[in-house]
Amino acid sequence: MLLDKLTVAGNELVNVPADEKTLLDLGVSKTDISALLAQAKQAQLEAQCQHARTYAYHCESDGLAFDYLAAQAEFGKDSAEAEATKTAWLAARNAIKARYPKPE
């Protein structure tokens, strides 16, 4: 895990390893370390969720979105075909969101 940005003694550091020893060596107080580690863990969980969702959208729902757009163009916006493809697309997106919920 990394801390994207960390300011220590007026110096801005980037991509700092999020481990206790490194932070102590940089002069970060023990009271601040636990919050920084929690922040890094949260950022990691959010990034993992976003990556999983992006991959799943690409594999499972993006094609359905194109089917929906094609059905709108071919049959009209309010056609049964367009509504059916829209329903399938949104169901796939909702399934992905349920499978990969955003971390709290």
C-alpha positions in Angstrom: 0.0 0.0 0.0 1.1 3.5 -0.7 0.1 6.9 0.5 -0.3 9.1 -2.6 0.8 12.3 -0.8 2.2 12.9 2.7 3.4 16.2 4.1 6.1 15.8 6.8 7.8 18.8 8.3 6.7 21.0 5.5 8.0 18.6 2.8 5.4 17.0 0.5 6.2 13.3 -0.3 4.5 11.2 -2.9 4.0 7.4 -3.1 5.2 6.8 0.4 5.0 3.1 1.5 2.2 2.8 4.1 4.0 0.8 6.8 4.6 1.8 10.4 8.4 1.6 10.3 8.7 3.8 7.2 6.4 6.4 8.7 8.2 6.4 12.0 11.5 6.8 10.2 10.0 9.8 8.4 9.1 11.4 11.7 5.4 10.8 11.6 3.9 10.7 15.1 2.5 7.4 16.4 -0.9 8.9 16.8 -1.0 9.9 13.1 0.2 6.6 11.8 -2.9 4.6 12.5 -5.1 7.2 10.7 -2.7 7.2 7.7 -2.7 3.4 7.5 -6.5 3.3 7.6 -6.6 6.0 4.9 -4.2 3.9 2.7 -6.2 0.7 3.3 -9.4 2.6 2.3 -7.9 3.9 -0.8 -6.6 0.4 -1.8 -10.1 -1.1 -1.2 -11.7 1.7 -3.4 -9.2 1.2 -6.1 -9.7 -2.6 -6.1 -13.5 -2.1 -6.3 -13.2 0.4 -9.1 -10.9 -1.9 -11.1 -13.2 -4.9 -10.6 -16.2 -2.9 -11.7 -14.5 -1.5 -14.7 -13.4 -4.9 -15.9 -16.9 -6.4 -15.3 -18.6 -3.5 -17.1 -16.2 -4.1 -20.1 -16.9 -7.8 -20.1 -20.5 -8.0 -19.2 -22.5 -4.8 -19.8 -20.8 -2.5 -22.3 -21.9 -4.8 -25.2 -25.4 -4.6 -23.9 -25.2 -0.8 -23.9 -24.2 -0.8 -27.6 -27.1 -3.2 -28.3 -29.4 -0.7 -26.6 -28.1 2.2 -28.7 -28.4 0.0 -31.9 -32.0 -0.9 -31.0 -32.9 2.7 -30.5 -31.4 3.6 -33.9 -33.0 0.7 -35.7 -36.4 0.5 -34.0 -36.9 3.8 -32.3 -36.4 5.1 -28.8 -39.7 3.9 -27.4 -39.8 0.5 -29.2 -40.2 -2.8 -27.4 -36.8 -3.9 -28.7 -35.1 -0.8 -27.3 -36.8 -1.2 -23.9 -35.8 -4.9 -23.7 -32.2 -4.1 -24.5 -32.2 -1.2 -22.0 -33.6 -3.5 -19.3 -30.9 -6.1 -20.0 -28.2 -3.5 -19.9 -29.3 -1.9 -16.7 -29.8 -5.3 -15.0 -26.2 -6.2 -15.9 -24.9 -2.9 -14.5 -26.9 -3.4 -11.3 -25.7 -7.0 -10.9 -22.1 -5.7 -11.2 -22.7 -3.0 -8.6 -24.2 -5.6 -6.2 -21.3 -8.0 -6.8 -18.7 -5.3 -6.2 -20.2 -2.9 -3.6 -18.2 0.3 -2.9 -16.3 0.0 0.4 -17.6 2.0 3.3 
